[in-house]
């Protein structure tokens, strides 16, 4: 495999083999993520099947937008991905995903990888139209001091906070109440296109949303092994999808984390149907379904400053914050010079 990347100089880590990630690396990368979760208490690894799906993400060219560092015995020391959705919301974005194995930190490896990811992100954004801002984004759990110190050093600033919330299903769950003529039903394949369109519309009011495609929806949500079609729900007003809750359950992750929970993964209500209790109905319907499965908890994520009032809705039905994460950003609209140093992964030699 031979690809030329824009990279900062010098590359001070000859003890590693550098190359793009490939699907054959998925088990090794997954173990790398498990090691980080065990060390940092992050619980982001997910499932191996989800890791494999990242290689099919239409928003990532793995041959140009990923970089891994391999040790002499074939383990992953560092892993970097750049996700850059082609369609903008209020801005064009490149998401920089960087992880360093705990055994390989404090060597400058993180700084080098973030330099590379930023350079590549700038390259991608420089090719986008200039009719709106160009933004680099990085995420972190609030307790990940290593990651937060790293992005702070590189001039990224906090722009948003997100919460992970959990609800104990042993507590009473309110009755599902909907206006006359409104129906709630399980997700079905024949409703999927309309549900996707409802998702795209409802999330336009969410901070940082970029329009997505049906291909991404299918790859990253509906085709996941953890997707629960019979325990995901759609609210119908006649033939129109007014709201939805796309839910997930992973026995593999539950066993690893020693918890019995399912996730309310994507919940949305279209603009014309808001303030009518639809979100509350979807939450309660999902919680009843999870409880019937014998699960103990429902979990979800939320933007702490959501303009839709989602945080208040979740709190009113009994969800409590258990973790916090931070979104960082850097505006590179006026500073998009690609860096002139490259590395050929065919030879592992630096070239100018």
JORALIN-V65603 format. One record per pair of residues at least 12 apart in sequence whose C-alpha atoms are under 10 Angstrom apart, sorted by sequence separation. I is the first residue (numbers start at 1). GAP is how many residues later the second one is. If there is no record, write none. Layout:
I;GAP  I;GAP
This chain:
33;12  34;12  67;12  68;12  82;12  83;12  84;12  98;12  122;12  139;12  199;12  200;12  232;12  233;12  234;12  249;12  250;12  267;12  286;12  287;12  302;12  340;12  32;13  33;13  34;13  66;13  67;13  68;13  82;13  83;13  100;13  121;13  122;13  138;13  199;13  200;13  232;13  233;13  248;13  249;13  250;13  269;13  301;13  5;14  31;14  66;14  67;14  81;14  82;14  83;14  99;14  121;14  122;14  200;14  231;14  232;14  233;14  248;14  249;14  268;14  300;14  5;15  30;15  65;15  66;15  67;15  81;15  82;15  98;15  99;15  121;15  231;15  232;15  247;15  248;15  249;15  267;15  283;15  3;16  29;16  30;16  65;16  66;16  80;16  81;16  82;16  97;16  98;16  121;16  196;16  197;16  230;16  231;16  232;16  247;16  248;16  249;16  267;16  2;17  3;17  30;17  31;17  64;17  65;17  66;17  80;17  81;17  96;17  97;17  196;17  197;17  200;17  229;17  230;17  231;17  246;17  247;17  248;17  1;18  2;18  30;18  33;18  64;18  65;18  79;18  80;18  81;18  96;18  118;18  138;18  196;18  199;18  228;18  229;18  231;18  245;18  246;18  247;18  248;18  264;18  1;19  29;19  30;19  62;19  65;19  79;19  80;19  98;19  117;19  118;19  137;19  138;19  139;19  142;19  227;19  228;19  229;19  245;19  246;19  247;19  264;19  300;19  302;19  28;20  30;20  61;20  62;20  78;20  79;20  80;20  96;20  97;20  136;20  137;20  138;20  141;20  142;20  227;20  228;20  245;20  246;20  247;20  299;20  300;20  301;20  304;20  27;21  30;21  60;21  61;21  62;21  78;21  79;21  96;21  137;21  139;21  140;21  141;21  193;21  196;21  226;21  227;21  228;21  245;21  246;21  298;21  299;21  300;21  303;21  304;21  26;22  27;22  29;22  30;22  60;22  61;22  77;22  78;22  79;22  95;22  96;22  137;22  139;22  140;22  141;22  192;22  196;22  226;22  227;22  228;22  244;22  245;22  246;22  264;22  297;22  299;22  301;22  302;22  303;22  26;23  29;23  59;23  60;23  61;23  76;23  77;23  78;23  94;23  95;23  139;23  225;23  226;23  227;23  244;23  245;23  263;23  264;23  299;23  301;23  26;24  27;24  59;24  60;24  76;24  77;24  78;24  94;24  96;24  114;24  193;24  222;24  224;24  225;24  226;24  243;24  244;24  245;24  262;24  263;24  301;24  26;25  27;25  58;25  59;25  60;25  76;25  77;25  96;25  192;25  221;25  222;25  225;25  226;25  243;25  244;25  262;25  25;26  26;26  57;26  58;26  59;26  60;26  75;26  77;26  78;26  94;26  95;26  192;26  221;26  222;26  226;26  242;26  243;26  244;26  264;26  25;27  26;27  54;27  58;27  59;27  77;27  78;27  94;27  221;27  226;27  242;27  243;27  262;27  263;27  23;28  24;28  26;28  58;28  59;28  76;28  77;28  93;28  94;28  241;28  242;28  243;28  262;28  23;29  26;29  93;29  94;29  241;29  242;29  261;29  262;29  22;30  23;30  66;30  68;30  80;30  94;30  192;30  242;30  243;30  260;30  261;30  280;30  283;30  23;31  24;31  65;31  66;31  67;31  68;31  69;31  78;31  79;31  93;31  94;31  231;31  242;31  243;31  262;31  279;31  283;31  23;32  66;32  68;32  77;32  78;32  92;32  93;32  232;32  241;32  242;32  261;32  22;33  23;33  80;33  92;33  189;33  231;33  232;33  234;33  260;33  261;33  262;33  267;33  275;33  280;33  284;33  21;34  79;34  80;34  92;34  228;34  232;34  233;34  234;34  235;34  244;34  245;34  260;34  261;34  262;34  263;34  264;34  265;34  266;34  267;34  274;34  275;34  279;34  280;34  283;34  59;35  78;35  82;35  93;35  228;35  232;35  234;35  243;35  244;35  260;35  261;35  262;35  263;35  264;35  265;35  266;35  267;35  279;35  80;36  81;36  82;36  92;36  110;36  114;36  118;36  226;36  227;36  237;36  242;36  243;36  245;36  246;36  259;36  260;36  261;36  262;36  263;36  264;36  265;36  266;36  277;36  280;36  80;37  84;37  92;37  110;37  114;37  226;37  245;37  259;37  260;37  261;37  262;37  263;37  264;37  265;37  271;37  280;37  82;38  83;38  86;38  92;38  195;38  227;38  243;38  244;38  245;38  259;38  260;38  261;38  262;38  263;38  23;39  29;39  81;39  82;39  86;39  91;39  92;39  111;39  115;39  195;39  243;39  244;39  247;39  269;39  22;40  69;40  81;40  84;40  88;40  91;40  92;40  93;40  94;40  95;40  96;40  97;40  98;40  106;40  110;40  111;40  114;40  189;40  194;40  195;40  202;40  245;40  246;40  268;40  20;41  21;41  22;41  83;41  84;41  87;41  88;41  90;41  91;41  92;41  93;41  94;41  95;41  96;41  97;41  98;41  105;41  110;41  187;41  188;41  202;41  245;41  249;41  20;42  21;42  28;42  82;42  86;42  90;42  91;42  92;42  93;42  94;42  95;42  96;42  97;42  98;42  108;42  111;42  186;42  187;42  188;42  192;42  198;42  199;42  202;42  268;42  20;43  21;43  25;43  32;43  33;43  89;43  90;43  91;43  92;43  93;43  94;43  95;43  96;43  97;43  111;43  186;43  187;43  191;43  198;43  199;43  235;43  247;43  267;43  19;44  20;44  21;44  22;44  31;44  32;44  69;44  88;44  89;44  90;44  91;44  92;44  93;44  94;44  95;44  102;44  186;44  187;44  188;44  197;44  198;44  199;44  221;44  235;44  19;45  20;45  21;45  22;45  31;45  32;45  33;45  68;45  88;45  185;45  186;45  187;45  188;45  191;45  194;45  195;45  196;45  198;45  199;45  221;45  20;46  21;46  22;46  28;46  29;46  30;46  32;46  33;46  67;46  88;46  100;46  185;46  186;46  187;46  188;46  194;46  195;46  198;46  199;46  235;46  249;46  19;47  20;47  21;47  28;47  29;47  32;47  100;47  160;47  185;47  186;47  187;47  194;47  195;47  199;47  235;47  19;48  20;48  21;48  28;48  29;48  99;48  160;48  185;48  186;48  187;48  191;48  193;48  194;48  195;48  196;48  233;48  234;48  18;49  19;49  20;49  25;49  29;49  67;49  98;49  184;49  185;49  186;49  191;49  192;49  195;49  233;49  249;49  18;50  19;50  25;50  29;50  67;50  184;50  185;50  191;50  195;50  232;50  233;50  17;51  18;51  19;51  25;51  66;51  183;51  184;51  185;51  195;51  247;51  248;51  16;52  17;52  18;52  65;52  84;52  183;52  184;52  233;52  247;52  16;53  17;53  18;53  84;53  182;53  183;53  184;53  232;53  233;53  247;53  15;54  16;54  17;54  66;54  82;54  83;54  182;54  183;54  231;54  232;54  14;55  15;55  16;55  17;55  65;55  82;55  181;55  182;55  183;55  231;55  13;56  15;56  16;56  64;56  65;56  82;56  181;56  182;56  183;56  231;56  233;56  15;57  16;57  17;57  178;57  180;57  181;57  184;57  187;57  231;57  232;57  5;58  6;58  16;58  21;58  179;58  183;58  184;58  186;58  187;58  231;58  4;59  5;59  16;59  17;59  20;59  21;59  65;59  183;59  184;59  185;59  186;59  187;59  230;59  231;59  3;60  4;60  5;60  16;60  17;60  18;60  20;60  21;60  182;60  184;60  186;60  187;60  2;61  3;61  5;61  16;61  20;61  1;62  5;62  16;62  39;62  40;62  231;62  36;63  39;63  203;63  36;64  37;64  38;64  39;64  203;64  36;65  37;65  202;65  203;65  205;65  33;66  35;66  36;66  202;66  203;66  204;66  205;66  32;67  33;67  34;67  35;67  36;67  199;67  201;67  202;67  203;67  204;67  32;68  33;68  35;68  199;68  200;68  201;68  202;68  203;68  32;69  199;69  201;69  202;69  32;70  198;70  199;70  200;70  201;70  202;70  198;71  199;71  198;72  202;72  195;73  197;73  198;73  169;92  168;93  13;94  167;94  184;94  12;95  13;95  166;95  12;96  13;96  166;96  182;96  207;96  12;97  44;97  166;97  179;97  184;97  185;97  206;97  11;98  42;98  165;98  166;98  178;98  179;98  184;98  207;98  13;99  42;99  177;99  178;99  179;99  186;99  206;99  207;99  12;100  41;100  177;100  178;100  185;100  186;100  206;100  207;100  11;101  40;101  42;101  176;101  177;101  184;101  205;101  206;101  207;101  10;102  11;102  41;102  42;102  176;102  178;102  205;102  206;102  9;103  40;103  41;103  177;103  178;103  205;103  8;104  40;104  176;104  177;104  178;104  7;105  8;105  40;105  175;105  176;105  177;105  203;105  7;106  8;106  9;106  40;106  174;106  175;106  176;106  202;106  8;107  9;107  174;107  176;107  177;107  7;108  8;108  176;108  177;108  7;109  8;109  174;109  175;109  176;109  6;110  7;110  8;110  173;110  174;110  175;110  176;110  5;111  6;111  7;111  8;111  173;111  174;111  6;112  7;112  173;112  176;112  6;113  7;113  174;113  175;113  5;114  6;114  90;114  173;114  174;114  5;115  89;115  93;115  173;115  6;116  92;116  172;116  6;117  90;117  91;117  93;117  5;118  89;118  90;118  91;118  92;118  169;118  173;118  89;119  90;119  91;119  168;119  169;119  88;120  89;120  90;120  167;120  88;121  89;121  169;121  170;121  88;122  89;122  169;122  87;123  88;123  89;123  168;123  169;123  86;124  87;124  88;124  85;125  86;125  87;125  169;125  170;125  171;125  85;126  86;126  87;126  169;126  170;126  171;126  85;127  168;127  169;127  170;127  85;128  168;128  169;128  167;129  168;129  169;129  167;130  168;130  166;131  167;131  168;131  166;132  167;132  165;133  166;133  167;133  165;134  166;134  164;135  165;135  166;135  164;136  165;136  163;137  164;137  165;137  163;138  164;138  162;139  163;139  164;139  162;140  163;140  164;140  161;141  162;141  163;141  161;142  162;142  163;142  160;143  161;143  162;143  174;143  160;144  161;144  162;144  173;144  160;145  172;145  173;145  165;146  172;146  167;147  171;147  163;148  166;148  167;148  165;149  166;149  169;149  165;150  167;150  168;150  169;150  167;151  168;151  166;152  167;152  168;152  59;153  165;153  166;153  167;153  59;154  165;154  166;154  167;154  58;155  164;155  165;155  166;155  167;155  164;156  165;156  166;156  58;157  59;157  163;157  164;157  165;157  166;157  57;158  58;158  163;158  164;158  165;158  56;159  57;159  162;159  163;159  164;159  165;159  56;160  57;160  163;160  164;160  58;161  162;161  163;161  164;161  57;162  58;162  162;162  163;162  56;163  57;163  161;163  162;163  163;163  56;164  161;164  162;164  54;165  160;165  161;165  162;165  53;166  54;166  160;166  161;166  53;167  159;167  160;167  161;167  158;168  159;168  160;168  50;169  157;169  158;169  159;169  160;169  50;170  53;170  157;170  158;170  159;170  50;171  53;171  156;171  157;171  158;171  159;171  156;172  157;172  158;172  50;173  155;173  156;173  157;173  50;174  155;174  156;174  157;174  49;175  50;175  155;175  156;175  49;176  50;176  152;176  154;176  47;177  48;177  49;177  151;177  47;178  148;178  151;178  47;179  46;180  143;180  148;180  142;181  143;181  144;181  141;182  142;182  143;182  144;182  141;183  142;183  143;183  140;184  141;184  142;184  140;185  141;185  142;185  139;186  140;186  141;186  139;187  140;187  138;188  139;188  140;188  138;189  139;189  137;190  138;190  139;190  137;191  138;191  136;192  137;192  138;192  136;193  137;193  135;194  136;194  137;194  135;195  136;195  134;196  135;196  136;196  134;197  135;197  136;197  133;198  134;198  135;198  133;199  134;199  133;200  134;200  132;201  133;201  134;201  134;202  47;203  130;203  46;204  47;204  48;204  130;204  47;205  46;206  47;206  126;206  46;207  125;207  126;207  45;208  46;208  125;208  126;208  44;209  126;209  127;209  43;210  46;210  122;210  126;210  121;211  122;211  125;211  126;211  118;212  124;212  126;212  43;213  122;213  123;213  43;214  118;214  122;214  123;214  124;214  121;215  122;215  123;215  122;216  123;216  119;217  121;217  122;217  119;218  120;218  38;219  119;219  120;219  118;220  119;220  119;221  34;222  116;223  95;233  96;233  95;234  94;235  93;236  93;237  93;238  93;239  91;240  92;241  91;242  67;278  42;281  19;324  18;325  19;325  20;325  18;326  19;326  18;327  19;327  17;328  18;328  19;328  18;329  19;329  8;330  9;330  11;330  17;330  18;330  7;331  8;331  9;331  10;331  11;331  17;331  18;331  6;332  7;332  8;332  9;332  11;332  16;332  6;333  7;333  8;333  9;333  5;334  6;334  7;334  8;334  9;334  14;334  5;335  6;335  7;335  8;335  14;335  5;336  6;336  7;336  4;337  5;337  6;337  4;338  5;338  6;338  11;338  3;339  4;339  5;339  11;339  3;340  4;340  5;340  10;340  2;341  3;341  4;341  9;341  2;342  3;342  4;342  9;342  1;343  2;343  3;343  7;343  9;343  1;344  2;344  7;344  1;345  2;345  7;345  1;346  2;346  4;346  6;346  4;347
